[in-house]
Amino acid sequence: MSMRIGGLASGIDTDSIIKDLMKAERMPLDKMEQDRIKLEWQRDAFRDINKTLLELDNMMLDMKMSNTYNSKQVTSTMEGAVSATATSSSTNGTYNIKVTELASSAINVSTAEIGFGADERLLNHVTTENTISFVTYDAEGKANTPHVYEIGENDTLNDIIKRINDDPENNVRMTFDNNTKKVIMETTRTGKYNTDGVQEIEFEGEFFTALKLEQGKEDGGKNALFTYNDNYTVESKENSYTLNGITFQFNNKTTENATLTVNNDVDASFDKIMAFVDKYNEVVETLNGSQQEERYRDYHPLTKEQMEEMSDKEIELWDEKAKSGLLKSESAITSGLFDMRQSWYSTVNTAASGGQYSSLTQIGISTSSDYLDGGKLIVDEEKLRTSLQQDPASVQKLLSNSSTGAERGLVNRLEDAVESTMKKINQRAGKGTDTLENYTLGKRMKDLNARIGAFEDRLVQVENRYWKQFNAMEQAISMMNQQSAMLMSNFGGY
């Protein structure tokens, strides 16, 4: 930008005068920039609303899951010996378990201290072979193909141990105990797989001899053995077993029955429903609050010049009022609130599928009678707990039946309303990845950007015109001064 100096002939502060003139010329531009900022605020406020709605929408997925309503809890008279977990499909009742044997891994330990360190070159101690191998068994009791490992020229025992432990297919782990100078070789799974023999890990060769490992010294590789309800005796390769949707975990042997009781976990179901109600009420408060905010029409977004004259606190307080009421009377929100409230009021035909509840109030949930609450949910906690205890399946049918029409669950209807509202807001304010052309406010912002750009070009022309006019005046004054000086010089010569 070229430097301009005015007033040399006239003594007038041309720069200040033109700046003041341009302030007046810029007023329409300031108004357009304020309008653009306000549109950006509106867009961001809409998107914040959609983030809150999305959180509610995500929670509705849990509200449609069976385990939300049919959570089970299991108690045991011998928690330290036998425990269990149950699924929503598990049958309530009492189960007796007696554990005669625990499943164990096979383990083999050096019979004496080996004569070398784990970091020494292995071929100094294993001189007649450069490979090692051992055999384990598959789930059907058949011997697997031998697991073979080469001993490299400079390999140490630690290198071979790592190679064995890194192999995901051999089901074996090897450890060197630096304290006792012994090697531990064990299976990484419990249970007996070698049904025709004794050992779970079969081996031979100088390598194992050097490690003082004897095949006949292996211990373990046993199956768990338990009796279910005093009648059904079962073996398991693991210390757990699943029956009737219940997974029993064996932690210790028992000399008598452990009694396990499966019941509905009312607390878990209640807590999940209450968390959903709290989120719903939070969303309603956010949407309803946006409609109750006061709109301060005299507070517009601040221009750069105005902000330069204010403190940070003054700017913060001003913006707070300028942003208040941005979404007031926006139809996407008012209609969304209405649709969300309406989703709770209608009845659900659950009788066709064996349900006993047809309305929300029957399970202890109602909408607030205070219109200022915007339709928040009120919960009779005792009534809700009783409904979940007596008939959780009917509660589920009322809230989360995915059918269409009269049988559609209330949460599913709410989901329809929420997703419809989010779609309307997206059309109005777009998503973070959208270009300005893809949503209503963006199109208005794009139009304003074009008008602002054109107006800025016009201001450059206006300012140039002012400078030309003042420069012309300066030239005229300069010429007059020269003429006056010449006249004075001529008159002074007589």
Secondary structure, DSSP 4 states (H G I P E B T S, - for coil): -------TTT---HHHHHHHHHHHHHHHHHHHHHHHHHHHHHHHHHHHHHHHHHHHHHHHHHHTSHHHHS-EEEEETTTTTEEEEE-TTPPPEEEEEEEEE--B--EEE-SS--SS-TTSBGGGT--S-SEEEEE-B-TTSPBPPPEEEE--TT-BHHHHHHHHHT-TTS-EEEEEETTTTEEEEEESS-S---TTSS-SSEE-SHHHHHTT--GGG-B--B-EEEEETTTEEEEESSSEEEETTEEEEE-S--SSPEEEEEEE-HHHHHHHHHHHHHHHHHHHHHHHHHHHSPP-TT--PPPHHHHHTS-HHHHHHHHHHHHTTTTTT-HHHHHHHHHHHHHHHS----GGGT----SGGGGTEEE-S-GGGTS-EEE-HHHHHHHHHH-HHHHHHHHH---SGGG--HHHHHHHHHHHHHHHHHHHH--TT--GGGSHHHHHHHHHHHHHHHHHHHHHHHHHHHHHHHHHHHHHHHHHHHHHHHHHHHHHT-
